[in-house]
Amino acid sequence: MTFEKVQPQIDFPKQEEEILAFWKKQNIFQKSIEQRAKEKSFSFYDGPPFATGLPHYGHLLASVLKDIIPRYWTMKGYRIERRFGWDCHGLPVEHEIDKDLGIRGRADVEAMGIKKYNEACRSIVLRYTAEWERTISRIGRWVDFKNDYKTMDRHFMESVWWGFKQLWEKKLIYEGFRVMPYSTAVATPLSNFEAGLNYKDVQDPAITVMFALDGEPNTFFLVWTTTPWTLPSNLALAVNPELEYVKVKHQKTGVSLILGAKAFHALFKKDADVEIVNTFLGKELVGKTYEPLFSYFASRKNVGAFRVLAGEFVTEEEGTSIVHIAPAFGEDDFQLAKKHGIEIVLPVDDDGKFTDEVKDFSGKHVKEADKEIIAWLKHHGKLFRHDTITHSYPFCWRSDTPLIYRAVSSWFLKVEAIKERLIQNNQKTHWVPENLRDGRFGNWLENARDWNISRNRYWGNPLPVWRNDETGEMICIGSIAELEKLSGKKVTDLHRESLDDIEIPNTENRGVLKRIPQVFDCWFESGAMPFAQYHYPFEHKETFEKTFPADFIAEGLDQTRGWFYTLSVLGTALFDTAPFQHVVVNGLVLAEDGKKMSKRLKNYPDPETVINAYGADALRLYLINSPAVRAEELRFSEAGVKEIVRRVLLKWWNAYTFFISYATIDQWKPGTTQKSASALLDQWILSRLQTLLNHVEVEMKEYHLYSVVPQLLDFIENLTNIYIRLNRKRFWSEGTSEDKEQAYQTLYTVLLSMTKTMAPFAPFLSETMFQNLRTNPSEESVHLQDYPVADKSLIIPNLERSVALMARILVMGRNLREQKNIKIKIPLKQLSLIHRDKKILEDLKPLESYLKEELNVRHLLFVTDEASYVELTAKANGATLGPRLGKKFGAVSKAIQQLSTHDIASLEKGELLIVESESLSREDVTIYRNAKPGHENLISDAFITIELDTTVEKDQMLDGLAREVVNRIQRLRKKADLKLDDRIVVEYAAEEELLEAITKNLDYIQDQTLAIKCKQTSHPQGNAIEECEIDEMKLTIALKTHPH
């Protein structure tokens, strides 16, 4: 085989489009599945998005994670079906239709007719599926769109019915009248976890109101609230029986006020006109009655309303320690009223507007009525104080409008009844990051409430419950066949317009059973996808049971209270197991300014634009090499994607083109057998590769992409900036030799292995390189290959440590030259490497030639007398010691700063040290090397010290000028578009000092520039000519090619 020539310049997006076409034409994705044994399956669930909007960076990040892991495990030999899904029902779709059609409430829908309304919803459900498929495919994600599942499909919906009936028969379903988070914009209750999806910091009124105490003229309870709109529905007050309260009197007005003792000191502070008359516990207030604030429900006083009740939920933390009770609008309120037999009032309709019962504010939306209610209170002398507070408040996750809490009739799943099993099953799952399992998610499970699974809406999967209003009889239907048998009607669709008129006869001829009006919460449907996507148990029973629970799922952090939760609830309730084994959680992607990405604000670049500019590989690597893979926030930066191109992809491409260019010149071909590497850097890069492969295998088993990706990118940096940079001469040399052969074979081995290693992460560029590097034409795609396995016999830890230290020394040496303003082209006399550990210096000696050449020094000195050059100091590593030591950290930190040089050296050797009764290791401290007086040309880091002799004499200056001449000739070669192996003839004219430098270093110049001859002349002639200056001295050079 021969390698195809490639150009150094590459258009990554264009190249990726060619690869996409290749994958499609050759059906590579399907082959990657079919070539793996069915017996070795790996199960993956894809959470269904809504297609009513376009994919954003959050979707793309999750998609990249969902692509990398299946690609990796496919290359490890597993068969992975990847099926896309669509969430089709629920509030997101209805909200879009309501906006499109100008629908303002339930009455508008009823007037339009459910059939027409649902047809409108169905028409937009898949509005952007083509855009989704294009974008998801363009990012390089392999997923089956043709065999996708849709939650609105009859088979999916029927499986949801089956699941619901299982829960019904387990007595885990009940109908209840409870206070729930309620969206007035879409006129439906939400579940508690939905209410937690969209909190915002908002300003609300905070008012203190005066309730007149019965039997004590001019005496008032002071009550604080942030929901003035609930005051017309007030039916009681609550105090904590064990808290201290005070009665105070205002001297000027003679008004007496009752409030919590702590609140009094905060509210009145040093008001001299107010004095405490009495102090008592809250239980002494229990049973007292008061005048209704409003007259709307005053008659309820005759049946136990408008009295003070004991409520242990009342605290001193905010307000006046007296809480106003509106039972229809607060869970604590509801339960307290129920306990004391106070019947609730509900003067707010489904759209959040006051009914005629509240005549002064009738027809007003409750949140909009706040101002009028406050004005009414002020006018009637019942407003004591009016403030504004900023607090976190729940908003509807779809309409983005404030929620209220409202008593509604809903259907619930008894999550609290299975909570212990839910928690136990969660312990068997593996989360990334690990802390989420017992932290954010575990805490949510600990506080799980019964789940409101019904919605008072239209476009959704109807709850399959038929009820006889006359007898109270209820039947839960678990399949289409069961409904057809009981009703005698043919059922072809399961949406409301097809079901609401289907009746089931009563066996005793006492009325008929009609379906209840509610539909399922769409989160119930997405939580049912593991079995519903297969139409289980009606079809594919074996397939589902083989793939449940999933090996892997991935979504964003917000799904800890969304899809991860509903999956877990239904997995435990139906199958008594967690529905997934491994879950990778990504953080949120924000705009570069830290704000939420907004189409309106246009504060982020369009994903398609970014991909077309830099390519999908660049975007993938940017996203997965970010804090988002640790479930932290990522502020998206287009510059960051561009930097990945410069820092990673171009360097990787340059390494590849470097190899192809010279292998083509030498007509080199890979050998069938490979000799053991003898050259030091060959051994090193092969060792680094095996260490990398071993690291990838270990970390990918734990799904730690945040640990894998940085190592992959570091390896590319090592390959280009160390291996190729320090080995270029081996490829430049004329003719063939065993050393050159070994260099080719080593670089080829590494590059080919890297195409496979990087394939799951950067699938496009990996494929491009593999197609040219493969030796067997039948190896159709890199994604059909097995993932490389580490050959641990090639790992040389000492050598890897030494080269890593050499790399640090090179950086330090360049920095020191820069500080001293000495160009790298000027050779320096001596570099001293200083460390007390002789072994470390001995391990560096084999690398001496590389250090001398790269830092351009003539001599290298190895010095163990470190104490004469630097002083060692140490500081505590707060990242490791802070969490471990807690309050003791301060004392230990102070002691670490006072450690002796001997103690610090012991830690550096890997020994343990006892400090303040605490055992410390090397990782617990940061070691500093500080230069002693008289060593101004010295630089240190935590690992080693170097010192440069910075004196520069004439012969050094001449050598430096010769290097500059080489640089100018090489630039001219490139400008003339010469081939890498073209030999040249150079003519030159220069000022005296430059001539002296050229004459002194003529052999060096010719060797470096492939010049057969260099000739001085007053008028240089050639195919390419250039005049330039070096250190303000004129130089003219001309060159022409010399026939081989």
Secondary structure as UniProt FT lines:
FT   HELIX           12..26
FT   HELIX           28..34
FT   TURN            38..39
FT   HELIX           57..75
FT   TURN            76..77
FT   STRAND          83..87
FT   HELIX           91..101
FT   HELIX           106..112
FT   HELIX           114..125
FT   TURN            126..128
FT   HELIX           129..138
FT   TURN            139..140
FT   STRAND          144..150
FT   TURN            151..152
FT   HELIX           154..169
FT   TURN            170..171
FT   STRAND          173..183
FT   TURN            184..187
FT   STRAND          188..189
FT   HELIX           192..195
FT   STRAND          199..213
FT   TURN            214..215
FT   TURN            217..218
FT   STRAND          219..225
FT   HELIX           228..233
FT   STRAND          236..239
FT   TURN            241..242
FT   STRAND          244..250
FT   TURN            251..253
FT   STRAND          256..260
FT   HELIX           261..268
FT   TURN            269..270
FT   TURN            272..273
FT   STRAND          274..281
FT   HELIX           282..284
FT   TURN            285..287
FT   STRAND          289..290
FT   TURN            296..297
FT   HELIX           298..303
FT   STRAND          307..310
FT   TURN            312..313
FT   TURN            319..320
FT   STRAND          322..325
FT   HELIX           327..329
FT   HELIX           331..339
FT   TURN            340..341
FT   TURN            350..351
FT   STRAND          353..354
FT   TURN            356..357
FT   HELIX           359..361
FT   TURN            362..363
FT   HELIX           366..379
FT   TURN            380..381
FT   STRAND          383..395
FT   TURN            397..399
FT   STRAND          404..413
FT   HELIX           416..418
FT   HELIX           419..426
FT   TURN            427..428
FT   STRAND          430..432
FT   HELIX           435..438
FT   HELIX           440..446
FT   STRAND          451..452
FT   STRAND          454..455
FT   STRAND          465..467
FT   TURN            469..471
FT   STRAND          474..476
FT   HELIX           480..487
FT   HELIX           496..499
FT   TURN            500..501
FT   STRAND          503..505
FT   TURN            507..508
FT   STRAND          512..515
FT   STRAND          519..520
FT   HELIX           522..527
FT   HELIX           529..532
FT   TURN            533..538
FT   HELIX           541..547
FT   STRAND          550..556
FT   HELIX           557..561
FT   HELIX           563..575
FT   STRAND          580..586
FT   STRAND          589..590
FT   TURN            592..593
FT   TURN            599..602
FT   HELIX           607..614
FT   HELIX           616..624
FT   HELIX           627..630
FT   STRAND          634..635
FT   HELIX           638..644
FT   HELIX           645..649
FT   HELIX           650..665
FT   TURN            666..667
FT   HELIX           680..701
FT   TURN            702..703
FT   HELIX           705..718
FT   HELIX           719..724
FT   HELIX           725..732
FT   HELIX           738..757
FT   TURN            759..761
FT   HELIX           763..773
FT   TURN            777..778
FT   HELIX           782..784
FT   HELIX           792..794
FT   HELIX           797..819
FT   TURN            820..821
FT   TURN            824..825
FT   STRAND          828..834
FT   HELIX           838..844
FT   HELIX           845..847
FT   HELIX           848..855
FT   STRAND          857..863
FT   HELIX           866..868
FT   STRAND          870..876
FT   HELIX           878..885
FT   HELIX           886..888
FT   HELIX           889..897
FT   HELIX           901..908
FT   TURN            909..910
FT   STRAND          913..915
FT   TURN            916..917
FT   STRAND          918..920
FT   HELIX           922..924
FT   STRAND          925..931
FT   TURN            933..934
FT   TURN            936..937
FT   STRAND          938..940
FT   STRAND          945..948
FT   HELIX           954..975
FT   TURN            976..977
FT   TURN            980..981
FT   STRAND          983..990
FT   HELIX           992..1000
FT   HELIX           1002..1009
FT   STRAND          1011..1016
FT   STRAND          1024..1030
FT   TURN            1031..1032
FT   STRAND          1033..1042
//
